[in-house]
Amino acid sequence: MDKYSYGLMCDFYELTMANGYLKFGLKDRICYFDVFFRTVPDGGGFAITCGLEQVAEYIQKLKFSDADIEYLRSKNMFAEEFLEYLRGFKFHGDIWAMPEGTPVFPNEPVMTVRARAIEAQLIETYVLTTLNHQSLIATKASRIVRAADGRAIFEFGARRAHGPQAATLGARAAFIGGAKGSSCTYTDYLYQTNAVGTMAHSWIQMFDGELTAFKRYCELYPNGALLLVDTYNVLSSGIPNAIRAFNEVLLPKGIRPRGIRLDSGDIAYQSKKARKMLDDAGYSDAKIFASNSLDEYLIRDLVFQGAKVDFFGVGERLITSKSSPVFDGVYKLSAIEVNGKIVPKIKISENLGKITNPHFKKLYRLYDKENGKAIADLITVYDEVVSDEQYDLFDPAAIWKRKHVTNYVKKELPVPIFQKGKLVYQLPKIAEIQKYCSDQLDTLWDEVTRFENPHNYYVDLSQKLWDIKNQMIEHKKI
């Protein structure tokens, strides 16, 4: 088996089902699958979609090597015809998806796959693991960035991530969510996300005394002197020694220090004392950087308490989304084609939240023309025409809640990514994605973006789609 196999990066049942599709003559049946999620992490009002670039790379590289085929043959479960099919496997289908950085809401299609049954089935795991992971981290980063109220956030969690790939792509997602940089060097190498970092406590301990360690660092990196001041004692040792190093090494060269970093203790109290000490020493332009197991709630409290912190470094609680570590995206069949006709499919459950929206669909976001704010999202059947002038929205879970909207602009959110197996989407630079994400967040009302009890943003179904869904539920037509 190759060192890394895109073909085998799937759940085993996808292979067993695909083998069955071929055996029973279904391999060429055109299917529609939707990727969507059911709940927003941390009880928030929205999520941020992320990971599309890696899905696109996967689709282009997906194949089964000779070693992959031999491994599957060794399982004694797959027909030779199926194994030969896999040997020449290539994705030929269509994919639509929301651009990365788009705010998204439960139960709306983040991605739709139209492809032959085996092709559509085999990509499920990679698509989900990629979109789920990066959307989770981008969503968490967005929360933390908003809590910082204009102060820069940096992702510092590589050593606590769930492996090297999670560290690398998690840092990418954090940047899209609004982080200004990351400690992960490889992410910067791949995506130009601004690698940042100065020293650890071991640098201080390696020298004979804290002052010596600070002076050596200032000598080595005079234009990047940001000193970690909590190895021994922040107020009685760290900051006085940092000021002395600034005075003795940088000041004679006419260089201003970047600042100091606090990594333990009472950050609010220490930052206020540190600010005064630095100001009194003539370093009012020196910045104060804080780290140490931070999240959006701790940062919000520090801001509320008037902490004199200019930048925050956030580690494990961001890179693992510690408080809400699962993004529950799913990949569900919504339609098939029979004799050229699209036939809707639905999953019915006693758990109302697991009943799916059937059919090949379109998703629109309606924006108020006057203020640019998002009014609601609307899911329709693929062949419906939505008026540009007026529309009657209703809550699909409480149909008596209705709203007549006018003076809006509609935008179809999913865009074509692959057509007939070819990438047709121009993948944007990561800085462009970050800006797009920020711009889209500005279209949401503050009530939607608050942390506790956010406003329930409406994702409505068209009357036609609602009727189809309820008729299928009533007749249990699955």
C-alpha positions in Angstrom: 0.0 0.0 0.0 1.3 3.5 -0.8 2.4 5.7 2.1 -0.8 7.6 1.7 -3.8 6.3 -0.2 -6.6 8.7 -1.2 -8.6 5.6 -2.4 -8.5 3.8 0.9 -9.2 6.9 2.9 -12.9 5.9 3.3 -15.1 3.9 5.6 -15.2 0.3 4.7 -18.9 0.2 4.2 -18.5 2.6 1.3 -16.5 -0.1 -0.5 -18.9 -2.9 0.4 -21.9 -0.8 -0.8 -20.0 0.2 -4.0 -19.3 -3.5 -4.7 -23.0 -4.1 -4.3 -23.9 -1.3 -6.6 -21.8 -2.8 -9.3 -23.2 -6.3 -8.7 -26.8 -5.2 -8.9 -26.4 -2.9 -11.9 -26.6 0.4 -10.0 -23.1 1.7 -10.6 -24.2 4.1 -13.2 -27.3 5.4 -11.4 -27.0 9.2 -11.0 -27.3 10.2 -7.4 -27.5 13.5 -5.5 -25.9 13.7 -2.0 -26.1 16.8 0.3 -23.5 17.7 2.9 -25.1 19.6 5.8 -24.9 19.9 9.6 -27.5 19.8 12.3 -26.2 21.9 15.2 -23.9 24.8 15.6 -20.8 24.2 17.8 -20.9 25.9 21.3 -24.6 26.7 20.9 -23.7 29.6 18.5 -25.9 31.2 15.9 -23.9 30.1 12.8 -20.9 28.2 11.5 -18.2 29.0 9.0 -17.7 26.6 6.1 -14.1 25.6 5.5 -12.0 22.9 3.8 -13.3 23.2 0.2 -9.7 23.6 -1.2 -8.6 20.3 0.3 -11.8 18.5 -1.0 -10.9 19.8 -4.5 -7.4 18.5 -4.2 -8.7 15.1 -3.1 -11.1 14.8 -6.0 -8.3 15.5 -8.4 -5.9 13.0 -6.9 -8.4 10.2 -6.0 -7.3 6.9 -7.5 -6.6 3.3 -6.4 -3.0 2.0 -6.7 -2.0 -1.6 -7.4 -1.2 -1.9 -3.7 -4.6 -0.7 -2.8 -6.2 -3.3 -5.1 -4.1 -6.1 -3.6 -5.1 -5.1 -0.1 -8.8 -5.1 -1.0 -8.4 -8.5 -2.8 -6.9 -9.9 0.4 -10.2 -9.1 2.3 -12.0 -11.8 0.2 -15.1 -9.7 0.0 -14.9 -8.0 -3.4 -15.6 -9.2 -6.9 -12.8 -9.1 -9.4 -15.0 -7.0 -11.7 -15.3 -4.4 -8.9 -11.5 -4.4 -8.2 -10.8 -3.8 -11.9 -13.4 -1.0 -11.8 -11.4 0.6 -9.0 -8.2 0.2 -10.8 -9.4 2.7 -13.4 -11.4 4.8 -11.0 -11.9 8.5 -11.6 -14.5 11.0 -10.4 -16.7 12.2 -13.3 -19.4 14.0 -11.4 -20.6 17.5 -10.6 -20.1 19.3 -7.3 -21.6 22.5 -6.0 -20.5 24.1 -2.7 -20.5 27.3 -0.7 -17.3 29.2 -0.9 -15.0 28.8 2.0 -15.6 31.4 4.7 -19.4 31.6 4.2 -21.5 31.7 7.4 -23.8 28.7 7.2 -26.8 27.4 9.2 -28.1 24.0 10.2 -29.8 21.8 7.6 -28.9 23.8 4.5 -26.7 22.2 1.8 -23.1 23.2 2.2 -22.2 21.0 -0.7 -24.1 18.9 -3.2 -22.6 16.0 -5.1 -24.2 14.7 -8.4 -22.4 11.6 -9.6 -22.7 7.9 -10.5 -23.6 5.9 -7.4 -20.1 4.4 -6.7 -18.3 7.7 -7.4 -20.7 9.6 -5.1 -20.5 7.0 -2.3 -16.7 6.6 -2.2 -15.9 10.2 -1.5 -18.2 10.5 1.5 -15.6 10.0 4.3 -12.9 12.3 3.0 -15.4 15.0 2.2 -16.9 14.9 5.7 -13.7 14.6 7.6 -12.3 17.5 5.7 -15.3 19.8 5.9 -16.2 18.9 9.5 -12.7 19.5 10.9 -11.9 22.8 9.2 -15.4 24.2 9.6 -15.2 23.4 13.3 -11.9 25.2 13.8 -12.9 28.2 11.5 -16.1 28.5 13.5 -14.2 28.5 16.8 -11.7 31.0 15.6 -14.4 33.3 14.5 -15.9 33.2 18.0 -12.5 34.0 19.6 -11.7 36.8 17.1 -15.1 38.4 17.8 -14.5 38.1 21.6 -11.1 39.9 21.2 -13.0 43.1 20.1 -10.4 44.2 17.5 -7.3 42.8 19.2 -5.3 40.4 17.1 -5.6 36.6 17.6 -2.9 34.1 16.8 -3.3 30.4 16.7 -0.8 28.6 19.0 -2.1 25.1 19.3 0.1 22.8 17.0 1.5 20.8 19.9 -2.0 20.0 21.2 -3.7 19.2 17.9 -4.8 15.7 17.0 -1.7 15.0 14.9 0.4 16.9 12.3 -2.4 17.2 9.6 -4.9 18.5 12.2 -2.3 21.1 13.3 -1.5 22.2 9.7 -5.1 22.4 8.4 -6.5 23.6 11.7 -4.1 26.6 11.5 -5.3 27.2 8.0 -9.0 27.1 9.2 -8.2 29.4 12.1 -6.7 31.9 9.7 -9.8 31.9 7.5 -11.9 32.4 10.7 -9.9 35.6 11.4 -6.6 34.7 13.1 -3.7 36.9 12.1 -1.2 34.1 12.1 -0.1 30.8 13.6 2.8 29.2 15.3 2.6 26.3 12.7 5.5 26.9 10.3 4.3 24.3 7.8 0.9 26.1 7.4 2.7 29.3 6.6 4.9 27.4 4.1 1.8 25.9 2.4 -0.7 28.8 2.6 1.2 32.0 3.6 -0.6 32.4 6.9 2.1 34.4 8.8 4.2 32.2 11.0 4.8 33.8 14.4 6.7 32.9 17.6 9.7 34.0 19.6 10.8 31.8 22.6 9.7 29.2 25.1 10.6 29.0 28.8 13.4 26.6 27.9 15.3 29.5 26.2 15.3 31.4 29.5 16.3 28.3 31.5 19.1 27.5 29.1 21.2 30.6 30.1 22.7 31.6 33.4 20.0 34.0 34.4 17.0 35.6 33.0 18.6 38.9 32.1 21.3 37.1 30.1 18.7 35.1 28.2 16.8 38.3 27.3 19.9 40.2 26.2 21.0 37.3 24.0 17.6 37.2 22.3 17.7 41.0 21.7 21.2 40.7 20.2 20.1 37.8 18.0 16.7 39.3 16.9 16.8 43.0 17.6 13.9 43.8 15.3 11.7 41.0 16.8 12.4 41.3 20.5 9.2 40.1 22.2 10.3 38.6 25.6 8.6 35.9 27.6 8.5 37.3 31.2 6.9 34.7 33.4 9.6 32.0 33.8 10.4 33.1 37.4 8.3 36.1 38.5 6.5 38.5 36.1 6.6 41.7 38.1 9.7 41.4 40.3 11.9 39.7 37.7 10.6 39.3 34.2 9.5 42.8 33.3 12.4 44.6 35.1 14.9 42.3 33.3 13.1 42.8 30.0 13.3 46.6 30.4 17.0 46.4 31.3 17.6 44.2 28.2 15.8 46.8 26.0 17.8 49.6 27.6 21.2 47.9 27.2 20.8 46.2 23.8 18.2 47.8 21.7 18.2 51.4 22.9 21.8 52.1 21.9 21.0 50.8 18.4 17.9 53.1 18.1 15.6 50.0 17.9 12.3 49.8 19.7 11.2 46.5 21.3 8.2 44.6 20.1 7.1 43.9 23.7 6.5 41.2 26.2 4.5 38.0 26.5 2.5 36.8 29.6 1.8 33.1 29.8 0.6 32.4 33.3 -1.0 34.0 36.4 -3.7 36.7 36.5 -3.4 38.1 33.0 -5.7 41.1 33.8 -3.8 42.2 36.9 -0.3 41.5 35.4 -1.0 43.2 32.2 -2.1 46.4 33.9 1.0 46.5 36.1 3.2 45.6 33.1 1.7 48.4 31.0 2.5 51.0 33.7 6.1 49.6 34.1 6.7 49.7 30.4 5.2 53.2 30.0 7.2 54.5 32.9 10.4 53.1 31.3 9.7 54.9 28.1 8.3 52.0 26.2 4.6 52.9 25.7 4.8 51.5 22.2 5.8 48.0 23.4 3.0 45.6 23.0 1.7 43.1 25.6 1.0 39.6 24.3 -1.0 37.1 26.4 -1.4 33.3 26.1 -2.2 30.5 28.5 -5.3 28.3 27.9 -7.4 31.1 26.5 -10.8 30.8 24.8 -13.5 33.3 23.7 -15.0 33.5 27.2 -11.7 34.2 29.0 -10.7 36.7 26.4 -14.1 38.4 26.6 -13.7 38.7 30.4 -10.2 40.1 30.0 -11.4 42.7 27.6 -14.3 43.5 30.0 -11.9 43.8 33.0 -9.8 46.3 31.1 -6.7 44.0 30.6 -3.9 45.9 28.8 -3.4 43.1 26.3 -2.7 43.9 22.6 -2.6 40.4 21.2 -3.8 37.0 22.2 -2.2 33.6 21.5 -4.8 30.8 21.7 -3.7 27.2 21.8 -5.5 23.9 22.6 -9.0 25.5 23.1 -8.9 26.7 19.5 -7.1 24.0 17.6 -9.2 21.2 19.2 -12.4 23.4 19.7 -12.2 22.0 23.2 -15.6 23.1 24.5 -17.4 21.7 21.4 -15.1 19.3 19.6 -17.5 17.7 17.1 -18.9 19.3 13.9 -21.9 17.1 13.0 -21.8 17.4 9.3 -23.5 14.5 7.4 -23.7 13.2 3.8 -27.2 12.1 2.8 -28.8 10.9 -0.3 -31.4 13.4 -1.5 -32.4 12.2 -5.0 -31.7 9.8 -7.8 -32.3 9.9 -11.5 -34.5 7.3 -13.2 -34.9 7.5 -16.9 -33.7 11.1 -16.9 -36.2 12.1 -14.2 -35.0 13.3 -10.8 -36.7 11.3 -8.0 -36.5 12.8 -4.5 -35.3 10.6 -1.6 -35.8 11.3 2.1 -34.5 9.8 5.4 -37.3 9.6 8.0 -36.6 9.3 11.7 -38.5 9.4 15.0 -35.9 12.0 15.8 -37.4 15.0 14.0 -34.0 16.6 13.7 -32.8 13.7 11.6 -35.5 13.9 8.9 -33.8 15.2 5.8 -34.8 17.6 3.1 -35.4 15.7 -0.1 -34.7 16.5 -3.8 -32.0 18.3 -5.8 -32.1 21.8 -4.3 -31.0 25.3 -4.6 -30.1 27.6 -1.7 -30.5 31.4 -1.8 -29.7 34.1 0.8 -31.8 37.1 0.8 -30.2 40.5 1.7 -31.9 43.7 2.6 -31.2 46.2 -0.2 -31.0 49.2 2.3 -28.6 47.9 4.9 -27.1 44.8 3.3 -28.1 42.5 6.2 -29.1 38.9 5.6 -32.8 38.4 6.0 -33.1 34.6 5.7 -31.9 31.6 3.7 -34.3 29.9 1.3 -34.1 26.3 0.1 -36.0 25.5 -3.1 -36.4 22.7 -5.6 -33.8 23.0 -8.3 -36.2 24.1 -11.0 -38.0 26.8 -9.1 -37.8 30.5 -10.0 -37.5 32.9 -7.1 -38.9 36.3 -7.6 -36.5 39.3 -7.4 -39.3 41.5 -6.1 -41.3 39.8 -3.4 -41.4 36.5 -1.6 -43.5 34.9 1.2 -41.2 33.2 3.7 -42.4 30.8 6.4 -40.8 28.8 9.1 -40.9 25.1 8.0 -41.2 23.9 11.6 -44.0 26.4 12.4 -45.7 27.3 9.1 -48.0 29.9 10.7 -44.9 32.1 11.2 -44.8 33.9 7.8 -43.1 37.0 6.5 -43.7 38.9 3.3 -40.4 40.3 2.1 -39.6 42.9 -0.5 -36.7 45.2 -1.4 -34.2 42.4 -1.2 -31.3 41.0 -3.3 -31.1 37.3 -3.6 -27.8 35.4 -4.0 -27.5 31.7 -4.8 -24.9 30.5 -2.3 -23.5 27.2 -3.7 -21.4 27.7 -6.8 -20.1 25.1 -9.3 -16.9 23.4 -8.2 -16.6 20.4 -10.5 -18.4 19.8 -13.8 -18.1 16.3 -15.4 -15.1 15.7 -13.1 -13.2 18.8 -14.1 -12.4 21.6 -11.6 -14.2 24.7 -12.8 -13.8 26.8 -9.7 -10.9 29.3 -9.3 -9.6 28.5 -5.8 -9.0 31.8 -4.1 -5.9 32.8 -2.1 -6.3 32.3 1.6 -6.1 36.0 2.3 -9.0 36.5 -0.1 -11.0 33.8 1.8 -10.3 35.5 5.1 -11.5 38.8 3.8 -14.6 37.2 2.2 -15.4 35.6 5.6 -15.1 38.9 7.4 -17.3 40.7 4.9 -19.9 38.0 5.1 -20.0 38.2 8.9 -20.8 41.9 8.6 -24.0 40.9 6.8 -25.3 39.1 9.9 -27.2 41.0 12.6 -25.5 41.3 16.0 -28.3 39.2 17.5 -27.2 36.3 15.3 -23.5 36.6 16.2 -23.9 36.8 20.0 -22.5 33.9 22.1 -25.5 33.2 24.4 -29.0 32.5 23.1 -28.3 33.8 19.6 -31.3 34.8 17.4 -32.6 31.8 15.4 -31.7 32.8 11.8 -34.3 31.4 9.5 -33.6 28.7 6.9 -36.9 28.4 5.1 -38.2 25.9 2.6 -40.1 26.9 -0.5 -43.8 25.9 -0.5 -43.1 23.4 -3.2 -40.2 21.8 -1.4 -42.2 21.8 1.9 -45.1 20.1 0.2 -42.9 17.4 -1.4 -41.2 16.7 1.9 -44.4 16.4 3.9 -46.1 14.2 1.3 -43.1 11.9 1.4 -43.3 11.8 5.2 -47.0 11.1 5.2 -46.7 8.3 2.7 -43.3 7.1 4.1 -42.0 7.1 0.6 -38.3 6.5 1.1 
